[in-house]
């Protein structure tokens, strides 16, 4: 249990990377910008594992996030001088190779730093044996087993927890390179080491997971991608977020003085709702219950988060698999002026007649994107886009044979025909397959700086009650009278943040006052949501309440198909979905307007 007699001061953890390809300068800026104890970096997403697999096919010595090496080379001297620990998941598919490169850079800089790495997540070679042992590897959203799909994954990585990081730091590691751990495990692993937590300190671990989830996407917690634009008065590039994590799991989110952006209950709420499902946030070491968190302003650009409640983790670990789904090609036709819909129908019919029919392709997606307005005064106000995407396992069908056929409409189709690009070539696309395996099937290993290997045991307590399809919540009958209402944009009283999780899209919405919350939860039912977001009709929509945050979260299952790598939507990560919802109009009580 936590030793409350002599608690150590809060550990200051700064996160310098949100994804592979994020701002290079952020790492050096957070290391040099003020006091921190540990710098973390998140480089891995479901799509990233496929990107790293492709890189490894070209060069087997790679398979890791190479941008971290640039960042490390720029900051190695400062980290060594100030004793700043580094914990990153940049190891990707080759953590040992990344660790070796990091040692080379440290040695070249003339500093002595102990480098450890984590292994055990990569189970691609074990898939046949796991299936033979009775593990179906069923798709978490579709229910289909891997064998039924006929898919042949090229990557398969279990999400590990943070205790390997804890063990590495406890043995004196200055740098810990991990593969596919959960994003928040970078912070929980540091917290458990710093505060000497035990495996069953679930409330403290839940707080660390919440802190990790908030800072994992970098400046999204400090004003980036924030819907309440008028609150961001300092519009320089936002400073990277820092979590001051205390011994009991409470924490403060902040940033270095003198940096851009904003840290407020709103920016923190936005990130808490980002890419989540139900309030029970599952991780390999703990289930963190986000509906237990309380937020309060703790000074300028400081938000305190308390009350985290944690319960034992599930008995299974999530696994992210990717396989090559085939090839795709997209051409966008511009439609101008009158009769837009009729022109679009003619173009589609004519195009697929030339191509031999839609049925020749594994999949066809057609979107008519309307940018035209009545009585246009500019050419741009009279234009719409017809976006046609074809997919097939046979590259030749969707390569130049497709895009060249589009150009055959140039003088034989609708008036004003032109395209946004010349004929394009097909590209390979990947399919994301989320599944689970029992934790007992995964060997979580730390390779210390001296080469010794340490096996990390899984949690001694598990609880599967939070697994599976947790029932979504519809509001109970509310009799409050809100007075006269006017048709307004929902965003006049509601903030939002949206994102992707595999094939699912989520939209978190929240508001500021208790009265606004009473109205929001009673008004924005699942039925109302699908009325406002017409694109969600036909999909399963789950609705969850976070009363502590005055927030709702809507999860649209299958909205993004098989994940960002294969999605045919113009916004394949659903980044703009929350802003679209805020722009939709509904009857908003007059007395609620202006409080947000």
Secondary structure, 3 states (H helix, E strand, C coil): CCCCCCCCCCEEEEECCCCCCCCCHHHHHHHHCCCCCEEEECCCCHHHHHHHHHHHHHCCCCCCCCHHHHHHHHHHHHHHHHCCEEEECCCCCCHHHHHHHHHHHHHHCCCCCCEEEEECCECHHHHHHHHHCCCCCCCCCCCCCHHHHCCCCCEEEECECCHHHHHHHHCCCCEEECCCECCCHHHHHHHHHHHCCCCCCHHHHHHHHHHHHHHCCHHHHCCCCCCCHHHCCCCCCECCCEEEECCCCCEEEECCCCCECCCCHHHHHHHHCCCCCCCEEECCCCEEEHHHCEEEECCCCCEEEECCEEECECCEEEEEEEEEEEEEEEEEEEEECCCHHHHHHHHHHHHHHHHCCHHHCCEEEEEEEECCCCCCCCHHHHEEEEEEEEEECCHHHHCHHHHHHHHCCCCCCCCCCEECCCCCCCEEEEEEEEEEEEHHHCCEEEECCCCCEEEECCCCCECCCCCCCCCCCCCCCCCCCCCCEEEEEHHHCCEEEEEEECCEEEEEEECCCHHHHHHHHHHCCHHHHHHHCHHHCCCEEEEEEEHHHCEEEEEEECCCCCCCCCCCCCCCCCCCHHHHHHHCEEEEEHHHCCCC
